[in-house]
Amino acid sequence: MKRNTMVGCVLMAGVMLLYLIAVMRQNAYVAAEDDSVTTKQLYFVKSFKCINNTCVVSKLPSMEKENSGVDGSVDVCRLTCGRYGSLWPKPTVNTTIRHSVIEFGLDNVKFDTSKMADQLSKEYMSEASQVFILSLKKLCVPNCVSNANTPIISISTSNPFEYIKLTTDESYSLKINTEGDSILINIEAKTVYGARNGLETVRQLVATYGSIVSGKKLVMAGDVQITDRPIYAYRGFMLDTARHYFPISTIKRHIDAMAHSKLNVFHWHATDSHSFPLDLPSAPLMSKYGAYSPNEKYSFNEIKDLLRYALVRGVRIIIEIDSPAHAGNGWQWGKEFGFGDMAVCVDREPWKNYCVQPPCGQLNPINTNTYKWLGKIYKDLINVLPKGEAFHMGGDEVALNCWNTTTEITDWMKNNNRSLDEEGYLNLWSQFHANSLSEYDKEAGDDKSDIIVWSSGLTEPKVIERYLDKRRYTVEVWEGSNSPEELVKLGYKVIIALQSVYYLDHGFWFSTNYHTWEEMYNNKMPNVDDPNLLLGAETCMWSEYVDDNAIDSKVWPRAAALAERLWSNPITNSVSAENRFIQHRERLITLGLKADTVTPEWCYIHEGECILE
């Protein structure tokens, strides 16, 4: 009897224990569920609304970590908020962007080029359209949700295809409206380059919203009318690939950024005393002796491919072979092969006595073989450049003391009754340019190409007319008393690249100051007697103190600041442009550029609250 009672008690205790475990588990589940609900209720997500031309942020409670609605995207808000939305550079003639956006499917985008001027124009726009689609795909990483709405991009041009040049008409008009599930986009332009600019503006009128959970969705401003043209024809960026070698892929990435900023001239400072990386068929010894290594060369095919790559993106490439100074490595083989010293002072020490920076090297102006081999270099490059394209011959920082301490040159000067004073060497310097130009014209088969030189002792307004023909030479002004106003007054074409404003390497080495994007934007172009002679300007990335690891952030987005100055020449300053500039930086990031930041993230979200008047 006691045993049965004991068994019963054990069974009862077991039942009670199971019950307690079940209750505890249920309570734990409910508690966890309650905690989950509480946690979800604590999510606060950003929402953006355009108020008084400003995207104002607020926080909303949400059951999800992200606001997947259209109001959750600052990019979408900025498409239509403010007169110019997030366009960079801002249009110049007429801009109407109304507050409406429409979703569309990336796979549905269609192009109508039936109204383009000729077959070459259609082929060009076919390639430019592929670039456009590729840029949209970068917005859709990992993917975008499909949508039935179909953008139909109709493009018309009136002029037959030509290579881009200073006189090219880059204007366009753009109209976007919707009819049912069709988004009608009409671009009209004189040339394919104007049409490409219009297509770039369309790209800047597109953004995404959504979340990882709900998927990304593409939207476009749905009611737009723009008429636009650039103020300056030369809108440039210069990259030095001689102090440091940069892979072709890096150069292409920067050309992409230029195209998306409507910069149109890539000035390629290809050679210097440090290295000669161009592998040219007529002068292979130049890169053999001058490249840093066999893997740090630009092959002839790569050069040709780069020219085409840039052209499709509306960018000219102007190549610079620096001379007579800044020339050493690559030229030192002359004597060994029976051509004499084509360069003098190569690697001479102490370098401060013979050049402005190590290693020294300067072309020999009295050796006829110097011009013979310059001619071979010119020939190869002329063969891949568009006919009549401008060419940059360098021409800065000639160290007269290099020539004046080279016995071969001083003996020649004496034997030819040349004075050994500054004027005598300026005459020798100008004769070098005349001989080089003669070789260039012989290889080009004409005498009409624009030749660009850096400002120097030869281009001082008081002496330039004695040395350089204004019908041929364009002066790129970078320092000193070479006043753009005075040079224009004398009838010379001018490009501005002031080191005190536009040198992107400054601030990273001694005795230089960093130039902010605001400085570049606010630096107004000078008023000159003949505006047609002031071609434009460019930022310059000299590469003594930058390599492929940091090039993006040192160039971008600062180089884009000059893009708006040259396209729009605004009467306002950087304060009114800052929100659009910050958004353009985000656009460059999306496109794959590691562009530097210009504001704290809080300021990016809280538009206008960090701007200092």
LOKOL-484400 format. One record per residue (C-alpha): residue in three letters; x, y, z; residue number from 1. Coordinates in steps of 0.02 Angstrom, whole numbers, plus 50000, padded with zeros to 5 digits. Layout:
REM LOKOL-484400
ALA|X|Y|Z|NUM
...
REM end
This chain:
REM LOKOL-484400
MET|50000|50000|50000|1
LYS|50144|50117|50046|2
ARG|50233|50068|49885|3
ASN|50080|50112|49778|4
THR|50064|50277|49868|5
MET|50247|50314|49838|6
VAL|50232|50273|49653|7
GLY|50081|50385|49641|8
CYS|50174|50527|49723|9
VAL|50320|50508|49603|10
LEU|50202|50508|49454|11
MET|50113|50662|49521|12
ALA|50278|50751|49549|13
GLY|50332|50708|49370|14
VAL|50171|50776|49299|15
MET|50189|50935|49400|16
LEU|50369|50954|49340|17
LEU|50320|50933|49159|18
TYR|50181|51060|49183|19
LEU|50302|51184|49261|20
ILE|50427|51160|49118|21
ALA|50289|51186|48990|22
VAL|50229|51344|49078|23
MET|50405|51411|49090|24
ARG|50436|51379|48906|25
GLN|50272|51461|48859|26
ASN|50313|51613|48967|27
ALA|50486|51621|48893|28
TYR|50413|51614|48717|29
VAL|50286|51751|48757|30
ALA|50421|51856|48839|31
ALA|50534|51835|48688|32
GLU|50389|51878|48575|33
ASP|50351|52032|48679|34
ASP|50534|52082|48676|35
SER|50534|52063|48487|36
VAL|50381|52172|48472|37
THR|50458|52300|48588|38
THR|50621|52298|48490|39
LYS|50531|52319|48326|40
GLN|50433|52464|48394|41
LEU|50596|52547|48444|42
TYR|50658|52558|48263|43
PHE|50659|52736|48200|44
VAL|50694|52759|48016|45
LYS|50733|52912|47913|46
SER|50603|52995|47803|47
PHE|50640|53140|47685|48
LYS|50524|53275|47622|49
CYS|50562|53423|47510|50
ILE|50517|53582|47606|51
ASN|50569|53752|47539|52
ASN|50692|53674|47415|53
THR|50776|53574|47553|54
CYS|50763|53387|47589|55
VAL|50712|53388|47773|56
VAL|50740|53229|47872|57
SER|50626|53161|48008|58
LYS|50620|52999|48106|59
LEU|50471|52881|48097|60
PRO|50434|52725|48202|61
SER|50444|52567|48098|62
MET|50428|52379|48115|63
GLU|50581|52363|47999|64
LYS|50759|52425|48014|65
GLU|50749|52519|47847|66
ASN|50620|52634|47771|67
SER|50588|52544|47608|68
GLY|50465|52676|47547|69
VAL|50505|52809|47419|70
ASP|50516|52937|47560|71
GLY|50658|52837|47638|72
SER|50783|52886|47502|73
VAL|50872|53053|47512|74
ASP|50933|53020|47335|75
VAL|50753|53016|47272|76
CYS|50708|53171|47371|77
ARG|50853|53267|47296|78
LEU|50807|53221|47117|79
THR|50670|53352|47113|80
CYS|50704|53461|47266|81
GLY|50766|53634|47222|82
ARG|50779|53717|47053|83
TYR|50920|53605|46992|84
GLY|50883|53447|47090|85
SER|51047|53354|47111|86
LEU|51117|53397|46938|87
TRP|51302|53432|46925|88
PRO|51350|53544|46841|89
LYS|51193|53646|46843|90
PRO|51116|53687|46673|91
THR|51142|53859|46601|92
VAL|50991|53910|46496|93
ASN|50829|53840|46564|94
THR|50788|53711|46697|95
THR|50617|53650|46753|96
ILE|50609|53496|46865|97
ARG|50438|53467|46940|98
HIS|50401|53364|47095|99
SER|50357|53197|47020|100
VAL|50452|53035|47003|101
ILE|50405|52875|46915|102
GLU|50468|52698|46934|103
PHE|50539|52605|46785|104
GLY|50619|52440|46741|105
LEU|50802|52435|46691|106
ASP|50770|52296|46566|107
ASN|50637|52401|46480|108
VAL|50745|52549|46429|109
LYS|50733|52579|46241|110
PHE|50830|52695|46125|111
ASP|50768|52774|45965|112
THR|50912|52845|45861|113
SER|50819|52852|45696|114
LYS|50830|53042|45693|115
MET|51018|53053|45712|116
ALA|51115|53139|45572|117
ASP|51212|52991|45501|118
GLN|51263|52811|45529|119
LEU|51423|52855|45622|120
SER|51321|52959|45743|121
LYS|51204|52811|45773|122
GLU|51352|52697|45805|123
TYR|51429|52822|45926|124
MET|51266|52839|46021|125
SER|51246|52651|46027|126
GLU|51409|52641|46125|127
ALA|51365|52792|46232|128
SER|51198|52711|46272|129
GLN|51287|52555|46334|130
VAL|51389|52664|46451|131
PHE|51226|52742|46513|132
ILE|51147|52572|46547|133
LEU|51304|52512|46635|134
SER|51299|52662|46752|135
LEU|51117|52622|46795|136
LYS|51165|52443|46833|137
LYS|51288|52507|46961|138
LEU|51140|52585|47051|139
CYS|51057|52415|47054|140
VAL|51184|52316|47154|141
PRO|51139|52177|47188|142
ASN|50982|52202|47083|143
CYS|50829|52308|47053|144
VAL|50647|52254|47055|145
SER|50566|52237|46883|146
ASN|50436|52365|46832|147
ALA|50322|52377|46680|148
ASN|50352|52563|46649|149
THR|50461|52586|46494|150
PRO|50580|52732|46465|151
ILE|50593|52772|46279|152
ILE|50744|52882|46246|153
SER|50730|52970|46078|154
ILE|50890|53056|46021|155
SER|50907|53172|45872|156
THR|51059|53264|45804|157
SER|51079|53381|45656|158
ASN|51267|53380|45622|159
PRO|51359|53230|45550|160
PHE|51485|53141|45661|161
GLU|51652|53226|45694|162
TYR|51785|53206|45827|163
ILE|51762|53322|45974|164
LYS|51865|53482|45969|165
LEU|51865|53659|46038|166
THR|51731|53718|45918|167
THR|51613|53571|45946|168
ASP|51435|53620|45994|169
GLU|51398|53526|46156|170
SER|51226|53600|46188|171
TYR|51068|53497|46207|172
SER|50886|53507|46256|173
LEU|50798|53376|46361|174
LYS|50615|53342|46392|175
ILE|50542|53204|46503|176
ASN|50357|53168|46523|177
THR|50247|53015|46547|178
GLU|50106|52938|46446|179
GLY|50026|52785|46526|180
ASP|50165|52661|46565|181
SER|50287|52748|46446|182
ILE|50416|52875|46502|183
LEU|50454|52984|46350|184
ILE|50629|53057|46351|185
ASN|50677|53170|46207|186
ILE|50854|53233|46182|187
GLU|50891|53354|46041|188
ALA|51067|53413|46000|189
LYS|51174|53476|45858|190
THR|51311|53345|45888|191
VAL|51331|53174|45967|192
TYR|51429|53255|46109|193
GLY|51283|53368|46151|194
ALA|51170|53215|46146|195
ARG|51291|53123|46262|196
ASN|51283|53270|46383|197
GLY|51094|53257|46378|198
LEU|51104|53072|46415|199
GLU|51218|53109|46563|200
THR|51088|53230|46629|201
VAL|50957|53092|46616|202
ARG|51073|52980|46716|203
GLN|51079|53112|46852|204
LEU|50889|53117|46856|205
VAL|50882|52934|46909|206
ALA|50894|52864|47086|207
THR|50842|52711|47186|208
TYR|50742|52675|47342|209
GLY|50695|52519|47438|210
SER|50789|52400|47551|211
ILE|50879|52235|47550|212
VAL|50718|52151|47606|213
SER|50597|52235|47484|214
GLY|50723|52256|47341|215
LYS|50786|52413|47256|216
LYS|50674|52510|47139|217
LEU|50730|52631|47002|218
VAL|50642|52798|46986|219
MET|50662|52945|46869|220
ALA|50607|53125|46878|221
GLY|50448|53120|46776|222
ASP|50420|53300|46720|223
VAL|50576|53389|46660|224
GLN|50624|53522|46532|225
ILE|50806|53577|46515|226
THR|50902|53679|46389|227
ASP|51088|53678|46420|228
ARG|51259|53722|46348|229
PRO|51433|53745|46421|230
ILE|51512|53917|46442|231
TYR|51693|53860|46414|232
ALA|51752|53739|46281|233
TYR|51905|53673|46375|234
ARG|51856|53590|46539|235
GLY|52002|53485|46591|236
PHE|52090|53370|46711|237
MET|52276|53332|46700|238
LEU|52357|53172|46763|239
ASP|52545|53146|46776|240
THR|52589|52964|46739|241
ALA|52778|52991|46739|242
ARG|52817|53018|46923|243
HIS|52708|52868|46964|244
TYR|52638|52741|46843|245
PHE|52449|52718|46845|246
PRO|52364|52566|46766|247
ILE|52251|52595|46616|248
SER|52104|52539|46723|249
THR|52138|52684|46842|250
ILE|52148|52810|46701|251
LYS|51984|52744|46632|252
ARG|51902|52762|46802|253
HIS|51952|52946|46805|254
ILE|51887|52971|46629|255
ASP|51722|52897|46689|256
ALA|51717|53025|46830|257
MET|51757|53163|46706|258
ALA|51616|53110|46592|259
HIS|51491|53105|46735|260
SER|51548|53281|46784|261
LYS|51544|53346|46603|262
LEU|51731|53379|46598|263
ASN|51790|53355|46420|264
VAL|51981|53361|46410|265
PHE|52098|53231|46484|266
HIS|52272|53310|46481|267
TRP|52393|53165|46489|268
HIS|52562|53219|46557|269
ALA|52638|53059|46494|270
THR|52826|53087|46509|271
ASP|52949|53176|46622|272
SER|53131|53161|46677|273
HIS|53079|53021|46795|274
SER|53010|52900|46665|275
PHE|52952|52877|46485|276
PRO|52812|52747|46495|277
LEU|52743|52760|46317|278
ASP|52790|52605|46217|279
LEU|52792|52675|46039|280
PRO|52827|52570|45883|281
SER|52942|52699|45802|282
ALA|53041|52734|45961|283
PRO|53039|52574|46067|284
LEU|53203|52618|46156|285
MET|53117|52764|46242|286
SER|53011|52651|46353|287
LYS|53144|52515|46360|288
TYR|53264|52637|46443|289
GLY|53134|52752|46520|290
ALA|52995|52646|46596|291
TYR|53007|52599|46779|292
SER|52987|52416|46729|293
PRO|52927|52311|46582|294
ASN|52758|52300|46670|295
GLU|52741|52489|46690|296
LYS|52719|52539|46509|297
TYR|52573|52595|46402|298
SER|52570|52492|46243|299
PHE|52523|52569|46078|300
ASN|52361|52469|46076|301
GLU|52320|52528|46252|302
ILE|52344|52709|46198|303
LYS|52227|52684|46049|304
ASP|52099|52596|46158|305
LEU|52105|52735|46287|306
LEU|52073|52867|46153|307
ARG|51917|52775|46097|308
TYR|51860|52744|46275|309
ALA|51871|52930|46312|310
LEU|51786|52982|46150|311
VAL|51631|52879|46187|312
ARG|51621|52974|46351|313
GLY|51637|53145|46268|314
VAL|51818|53169|46323|315
ARG|51964|53225|46215|316
ILE|52138|53164|46260|317
ILE|52278|53289|46238|318
ILE|52447|53206|46257|319
GLU|52597|53297|46328|320
ILE|52777|53252|46286|321
ASP|52868|53373|46400|322
SER|53017|53461|46322|323
PRO|53149|53529|46321|324
ALA|53156|53519|46513|325
HIS|53083|53374|46613|326
ALA|53165|53249|46494|327
GLY|53296|53125|46549|328
ASN|53255|52942|46578|329
GLY|53209|52868|46410|330
TRP|53330|52981|46315|331
GLN|53495|52921|46388|332
TRP|53532|52788|46256|333
GLY|53579|52908|46115|334
LYS|53767|52903|46132|335
GLU|53771|52712|46143|336
PHE|53680|52697|45977|337
GLY|53777|52832|45885|338
PHE|53655|52978|45903|339
GLY|53756|53079|46028|340
ASP|53688|53154|46188|341
MET|53506|53190|46150|342
ALA|53480|53237|46332|343
VAL|53603|53324|46445|344
CYS|53617|53342|46634|345
VAL|53534|53171|46654|346
ASP|53541|53123|46838|347
ARG|53671|53259|46869|348
GLU|53709|53305|47050|349
PRO|53689|53412|47149|350
TRP|53520|53418|47065|351
LYS|53474|53591|47133|352
ASN|53606|53667|47020|353
TYR|53536|53593|46860|354
CYS|53347|53568|46877|355
VAL|53198|53605|46988|356
GLN|53181|53427|47056|357
PRO|53273|53262|47043|358
PRO|53314|53177|46931|359
CYS|53383|53308|46813|360
GLY|53373|53297|46625|361
GLN|53350|53418|46482|362
LEU|53347|53391|46294|363
ASN|53499|53443|46194|364
PRO|53443|53584|46079|365
ILE|53596|53580|45966|366
ASN|53592|53393|45926|367
THR|53493|53367|45765|368
ASN|53457|53188|45818|369
THR|53354|53257|45963|370
TYR|53229|53324|45837|371
LYS|53239|53168|45730|372
TRP|53181|53060|45876|373
LEU|53053|53188|45933|374
GLY|52984|53174|45757|375
LYS|52966|52985|45775|376
ILE|52872|53007|45939|377
TYR|52759|53138|45861|378
LYS|52727|53027|45710|379
ASP|52662|52881|45814|380
LEU|52550|52991|45920|381
ILE|52485|53092|45772|382
ASN|52435|52928|45690|383
VAL|52316|52884|45833|384
LEU|52252|53059|45874|385
PRO|52107|53136|45777|386
LYS|52171|53242|45632|387
GLY|52211|53417|45691|388
GLU|52202|53373|45877|389
ALA|52298|53490|45992|390
PHE|52465|53431|46061|391
HIS|52553|53483|46220|392
MET|52741|53510|46206|393
GLY|52774|53555|46387|394
GLY|52899|53697|46384|395
ASP|52909|53745|46568|396
GLU|53048|53757|46697|397
VAL|53196|53756|46579|398
ALA|53354|53767|46686|399
LEU|53470|53881|46588|400
ASN|53612|53830|46702|401
CYS|53601|53652|46636|402
TRP|53636|53711|46459|403
ASN|53760|53842|46519|404
THR|53866|53709|46605|405
THR|53865|53585|46460|406
THR|54025|53606|46361|407
GLU|53949|53543|46198|408
ILE|53815|53679|46207|409
THR|53926|53823|46266|410
ASP|54054|53786|46130|411
TRP|53915|53786|46000|412
MET|53849|53951|46066|413
LYS|54021|54032|46053|414
ASN|54055|53961|45879|415
ASN|53887|54028|45819|416
ASN|53911|54200|45895|417
ARG|53775|54172|46025|418
SER|53788|54264|46189|419
LEU|53799|54160|46347|420
ASP|53681|54274|46443|421
GLU|53496|54246|46480|422
GLU|53438|54321|46316|423
GLY|53554|54207|46219|424
TYR|53482|54053|46303|425
LEU|53303|54115|46282|426
ASN|53339|54126|46096|427
LEU|53409|53948|46100|428
TRP|53254|53891|46194|429
SER|53137|53971|46068|430
GLN|53238|53893|45926|431
PHE|53210|53724|46008|432
HIS|53022|53753|46000|433
ALA|53032|53809|45819|434
ASN|53129|53652|45770|435
SER|53012|53539|45867|436
LEU|52861|53620|45787|437
SER|52939|53598|45615|438
GLU|52959|53411|45649|439
TYR|52781|53400|45713|440
ASP|52708|53487|45561|441
LYS|52810|53376|45444|442
GLU|52738|53220|45526|443
ALA|52562|53292|45538|444
GLY|52563|53346|45357|445
ASP|52495|53518|45397|446
ASP|52532|53672|45501|447
LYS|52364|53700|45583|448
SER|52367|53599|45745|449
ASP|52359|53696|45907|450
ILE|52518|53676|46009|451
ILE|52502|53702|46196|452
VAL|52647|53755|46308|453
TRP|52658|53792|46493|454
SER|52687|53973|46544|455
SER|52872|54010|46567|456
GLY|53006|54141|46540|457
LEU|52966|54131|46354|458
THR|52782|54173|46379|459
GLU|52803|54331|46483|460
PRO|52690|54461|46402|461
LYS|52835|54579|46373|462
VAL|52936|54451|46270|463
ILE|52817|54315|46207|464
GLU|52788|54394|46036|465
ARG|52974|54381|46000|466
TYR|52976|54194|46032|467
LEU|52807|54110|46002|468
ASP|52684|54129|45859|469
LYS|52510|54171|45924|470
ARG|52434|54082|45774|471
ARG|52503|53916|45835|472
TYR|52536|53923|46021|473
THR|52412|53914|46163|474
VAL|52481|53959|46335|475
GLU|52432|53859|46488|476
VAL|52457|53981|46631|477
TRP|52511|53904|46795|478
GLU|52615|54033|46888|479
GLY|52712|54194|46888|480
SER|52675|54357|46801|481
ASN|52602|54272|46649|482
SER|52437|54364|46662|483
PRO|52295|54281|46565|484
GLU|52221|54452|46534|485
GLU|52383|54519|46459|486
LEU|52412|54365|46352|487
VAL|52235|54374|46283|488
LYS|52259|54558|46249|489
LEU|52409|54511|46142|490
GLY|52302|54386|46046|491
TYR|52357|54221|46125|492
LYS|52238|54080|46170|493
VAL|52248|54039|46355|494
ILE|52207|53892|46470|495
ILE|52212|53923|46657|496
ALA|52292|53799|46778|497
LEU|52346|53910|46921|498
GLN|52449|53814|47048|499
SER|52381|53926|47185|500
VAL|52205|53859|47154|501
TYR|52199|53708|47040|502
TYR|52348|53598|47088|503
LEU|52276|53445|47172|504
ASP|52445|53386|47239|505
HIS|52465|53541|47347|506
GLY|52448|53516|47533|507
PHE|52536|53348|47527|508
TRP|52714|53411|47519|509
PHE|52815|53552|47598|510
SER|52777|53736|47567|511
THR|52610|53702|47483|512
ASN|52431|53727|47540|513
TYR|52283|53613|47512|514
HIS|52153|53688|47396|515
THR|51975|53647|47448|516
TRP|51834|53618|47326|517
GLU|51759|53782|47386|518
GLU|51917|53876|47333|519
MET|51912|53796|47162|520
TYR|51727|53831|47140|521
ASN|51737|54011|47199|522
ASN|51888|54058|47093|523
LYS|51805|54156|46954|524
MET|51872|54155|46778|525
PRO|51955|54321|46731|526
ASN|51870|54450|46623|527
VAL|51967|54467|46461|528
ASP|51954|54575|46305|529
ASP|51913|54428|46192|530
PRO|51820|54288|46285|531
ASN|51846|54171|46137|532
LEU|52032|54166|46175|533
LEU|52006|54112|46356|534
LEU|51975|53928|46317|535
GLY|51945|53866|46495|536
ALA|52043|53786|46636|537
GLU|52096|53622|46715|538
THR|52144|53545|46881|539
CYS|52313|53458|46887|540
MET|52364|53301|46981|541
TRP|52554|53296|46984|542
SER|52603|53126|47050|543
GLU|52764|53148|47151|544
TYR|52666|53114|47310|545
VAL|52522|53004|47252|546
ASP|52510|52831|47178|547
ASP|52371|52712|47132|548
ASN|52326|52683|47315|549
ALA|52263|52860|47348|550
ILE|52234|52942|47180|551
ASP|52042|52939|47186|552
SER|52023|53030|47350|553
LYS|52152|53163|47307|554
VAL|52067|53205|47143|555
TRP|51882|53179|47176|556
PRO|51766|53259|47210|557
ARG|51873|53418|47205|558
ALA|51902|53408|47017|559
ALA|51713|53412|46993|560
ALA|51705|53583|47076|561
LEU|51793|53658|46925|562
ALA|51672|53564|46812|563
GLU|51527|53675|46866|564
ARG|51633|53833|46863|565
LEU|51678|53799|46682|566
TRP|51510|53732|46624|567
SER|51398|53860|46708|568
ASN|51515|53999|46767|569
PRO|51392|54035|46909|570
ILE|51375|54207|46987|571
THR|51340|54123|47154|572
ASN|51470|54042|47267|573
SER|51498|53868|47338|574
VAL|51371|53890|47479|575
SER|51225|53880|47359|576
ALA|51304|53731|47270|577
GLU|51353|53628|47421|578
ASN|51202|53514|47433|579
ARG|51214|53467|47250|580
PHE|51403|53446|47263|581
ILE|51385|53326|47410|582
GLN|51256|53227|47313|583
HIS|51373|53221|47162|584
ARG|51508|53149|47273|585
GLU|51386|53011|47323|586
ARG|51352|52982|47138|587
LEU|51538|52961|47104|588
ILE|51548|52835|47246|589
THR|51406|52735|47167|590
LEU|51501|52735|47003|591
GLY|51653|52656|47084|592
LEU|51762|52806|47130|593
LYS|51837|52813|47304|594
ALA|51798|52998|47313|595
ASP|51846|53088|47473|596
THR|51712|53147|47593|597
VAL|51678|53332|47613|598
THR|51560|53332|47761|599
PRO|51511|53226|47913|600
GLU|51375|53099|47881|601
TRP|51257|53195|47997|602
CYS|51276|53348|47887|603
TYR|51243|53245|47731|604
ILE|51078|53187|47804|605
HIS|51031|53356|47880|606
GLU|51039|53458|47722|607
GLY|51090|53639|47743|608
GLU|51118|53631|47931|609
CYS|51309|53629|47924|610
ILE|51341|53758|47788|611
LEU|51445|53904|47849|612
GLU|51398|54068|47768|613
REM end
